[in-house]
Amino acid sequence: MTFRFEFLYNPLFILLLGINSDLNTLWMMQRYRRREDLATYLIWLVLLYAFLFTLVILLSGIVGYHFFLQRPLADVSSLSLFAVILFLLLVAIGLLFTSIAVASNRITASFFMIFLVILDKESTTVIIPFILQYGYRVMPIVMMILLGIMIILMSFIIGKQMKQKDFFH
């Protein structure tokens, strides 16, 4: 799962967010009068796309497992814990992407996030593969709390960044 996550699912998720999170369009500036509303919109956009992307990943995996191996799912509770951890991980990555995109631009943020996730798999602390392979088995509640804290902190950071962003430069 981790090989597909770093090289297939993560770039697709980041590109999906990058395509649909353009802040400088005129209708975005006209629709949201306050910058906090725009930050809230971006956070909800990340939550929605992470949820839909988690559903796509799980349904494709379940269908492939069931039809190719001709076996029913044995452990539904483990799969549900994995789904929650995957959703929280996608939200954390998406909010980090959004924070970088607000500070610079979407293209730089896309390349940086894809590079960061691939670099984590290949040569650094291997946090994402640990979360995806052992986090939901060994300590799922701790992983959910840590990812939840990261999501809350990133949401506050995005809100502060949006207050100080100059859209008309």
N, C-alpha and C positions, 0 to 999 in steps of 0.2 A: 504494500500500500504506500509506503513512504517514497519509493522510487517514482510511482505515478504521481504522488502529491507534488514533489518538488519539480518535476519536469513536465507534467501535463496539467494537473488540476490547479496548482497555484498560478502558473502563467495565464491560464484561461480565466480564473477568477479575477486576477489583477487587471487583465485586459477588459473584462466585462465592466469592472468598476471604472476603469479609465475612460471607456467610451461613454459611459452614462453619467459621469460626474463633472460635467463642464460648468465651471462657476462663472465664466465671463460672458455667457450668453445674455442677451437683453431681457428675455422673459424671466430668467432667474432673478435678475436684479429688480425687475418690476414686481414680481410676485411676492418676494420676501422683502418687506420694508426694513426689518431689523436683522442685523447680522446673526443674532442668536437663533432666529428662525431658520436661517440658511444652514447654520451648523447642525441644528436639530434635523433638518431635512437630510443632510449628508449622513448623519449617524443612522437614521432610519433606513436610508437607502442601503447602507452597508449591512444592516441587520436583515433586511428583506433579501438581498442578494445572497448573503451567507446561508440563510434558511433554504432558499430555493436551490442553491448549489449543493448543500448538504443532502437535500432530497434527491437530486439527480445522481450524486455519487453513490448514495446508499441504494437507491432503486436499481441503478445499473449493476452494482455489485451483487445485490440479492438475485436479480434476474440471471446474471451470468453464473452465479454459484448454483442456483437451482436448476437451470436448464443444461449447463455443461457438465456438472458433476452428478446430476440426477439425485440430489439429496435435499431433504427439507432442512430448514434452519434448526439447529440444535439449541443454541443458547441465545434467546431473545433479550435477556437482561443485559448480557455483555454487549450485544449489538446496540441496544438503546444507550448504554453508557458511552460507547464509542461515538454514537451519533451526537450526543450532547458535547463531548470533548471536541469533536471535529467542528461542530458549529461554533463553539467558543473560540477555537483556534482560528477559524476563518474570519470571525468578527474581529479578533485582535489584529490579524494581518491586514484586514481591510481598513481598520481604523488607523493603523500605522501608515498605510498607503495614503489615506485621506489627509493625515497630518502632514506628511511630506509633500503631497500635492498642493495643499494650501500654502505651504511655505515656499515652494518653488513652482514647478509645473508638473503636469500629469505624465509627460514622457520621461522626465528624469525620475519621477517617483516610481513609474512602472519598471524601468530598468533597475533601479536601486532595489526595489522589493524582490523582484525575481532573482537578482544576483545575491541578495542577502539570504534568501531561503535556500538557494542552491549551495551557497558557500557554507551555510549551517550544516547541510548534509555531508559535504565533502571534507571540510578541514577544520571546523571549529568545535564548539561544545556539543553538537548534535542534540539540540534541545527539541526540535520539531519531531525527529524520528523517535525520541524517547517518549514524548507526549503521545504520539500516535500508536506506538507499539506497546508500551508498558504503563502509560499514565492511566488508562482506563481499567487496567487489571490490578495494578499494585495499590495505587492511591488515587482513586477517582475523585473523591470529595476534595482533597487537597489541590488537585489539578483544576477542578472547577472553581474553587475559591481564588486561586492564583490568577487564572485567566479572567475571572470576573473582576478582580481588583485592577488588573491591567486594562480591561475594557473601560472601567469607570474612569481611571486616570487618563486614558487616551481621549475619552469623551470630553473631560474638562479641558485638556490641552487643546483640542480642536475648537472648543468654544472660546477660549482665550485667544487663539490664533485668528479666529474669524473677527473678533472685535478689533484687532489691530491691522487687519489686511486692507490694503488700499487697492480697490478694484479699478480705479480710474487712472493708473499711472501709465 
